[in-house]
Amino acid sequence: MPPPVRRIVVDRAPYVAPPRQRGEAGDGDGARTLAQPAARRRPGAPLAVAERMRMDAVWLAYGTNWVVRDVTLPVRQGEVLALIGASGSGKTTLLRSLNRLTEITSGAARAGSITLDGEEIHTLEVNELRRRVSMVFQQPNPFPMSIFDNVAYALAERPGHARRRRRRSPELKQAVADALHRAGLYEEVSDDLERSALRLSGGQQQRLCIARALAAEPEVLLLDEPCSALDPISTATIEELIVGLRAGVAVVIVTHNLQQAFRVADHVAFMHLGELVEYGPSEQVFDRPLQQRTREYVSGAFG
């Protein structure tokens, strides 16, 4: 026997949605099939762009397995570069190579060239490189200390600040406040900087980690899925922050969220099975991709 019919009484006639037009989300014509994001978060005037890093014919391996193959990309201040692709495409490995974090893994190897301001990064002292090329990870990782000390700890890496970190000089207090301002967190925590950083919300902890990275005055900021563990409101706040930061620091972000990449990135690099399939302005990659694999990925055919 079929289940009984349940009738719902409404106070107005139902709304009938108009037919979908070609090119809208869900259309099968191979054009853009992502739901159109609300707006790209861009200030009015274009920013000055300057290249800070460059990858030339980069190959990366773990043992005998090459996980990144022959990638050439620029990293520019004044722009956000998004690395997109399915899991296992090599984008996080490529990101971690920019400040030599891949070296932590036994058996890691690299071929090709990665330069920072024209200088090969393997000629730089590794701690100095990681001060200049800072990284924020997928999960917020504040130190188990106060909000103030989290940022002050990073300030010790800046030239001339090591001796000042343990005494609360006016200069140190101002530097901590400046970093928190840049991360969009100061107004929320300024009345209690001695509070444990572990008591902050997830979104606040991630912005504190960004403030800590910015305190060292890096030239490049690497973000590995910085919003994947956050709620939509915190995600929107950090996306606004990322777009605002690109004026003073080159930003590279790895994200699985294609709409996030469209919202924040100036240029997008699509990777698949370790290869760079397509690189170009965000609008071109998402709206007019040149490669079939890119069209299939941004339309949701795989990934």
Secondary structure as GFF3:
##gff-version 3
##sequence-region A 1 303
A	DSSP	beta_strand	50	62	.	.	.	ID=ss1
A	DSSP	beta_strand	65	77	.	.	.	ID=ss2
A	DSSP	beta_strand	80	84	.	.	.	ID=ss3
A	DSSP	alpha_helix	91	97	.	.	.	ID=ss4
A	DSSP	three_ten_helix	101	104	.	.	.	ID=ss5
A	DSSP	beta_strand	108	116	.	.	.	ID=ss6
A	DSSP	beta_strand	119	120	.	.	.	ID=ss7
A	DSSP	three_ten_helix	121	123	.	.	.	ID=ss8
A	DSSP	alpha_helix	126	132	.	.	.	ID=ss9
A	DSSP	beta_strand	133	136	.	.	.	ID=ss10
A	DSSP	alpha_helix	147	155	.	.	.	ID=ss11
A	DSSP	three_ten_helix	162	164	.	.	.	ID=ss12
A	DSSP	alpha_helix	170	182	.	.	.	ID=ss13
A	DSSP	alpha_helix	186	189	.	.	.	ID=ss14
A	DSSP	three_ten_helix	190	192	.	.	.	ID=ss15
A	DSSP	three_ten_helix	197	199	.	.	.	ID=ss16
A	DSSP	alpha_helix	202	215	.	.	.	ID=ss17
A	DSSP	beta_strand	220	224	.	.	.	ID=ss18
A	DSSP	alpha_helix	232	245	.	.	.	ID=ss19
A	DSSP	beta_strand	250	254	.	.	.	ID=ss20
A	DSSP	alpha_helix	258	264	.	.	.	ID=ss21
A	DSSP	beta_strand	267	272	.	.	.	ID=ss22
A	DSSP	beta_strand	275	281	.	.	.	ID=ss23
A	DSSP	alpha_helix	282	287	.	.	.	ID=ss24
A	DSSP	alpha_helix	292	298	.	.	.	ID=ss25
###
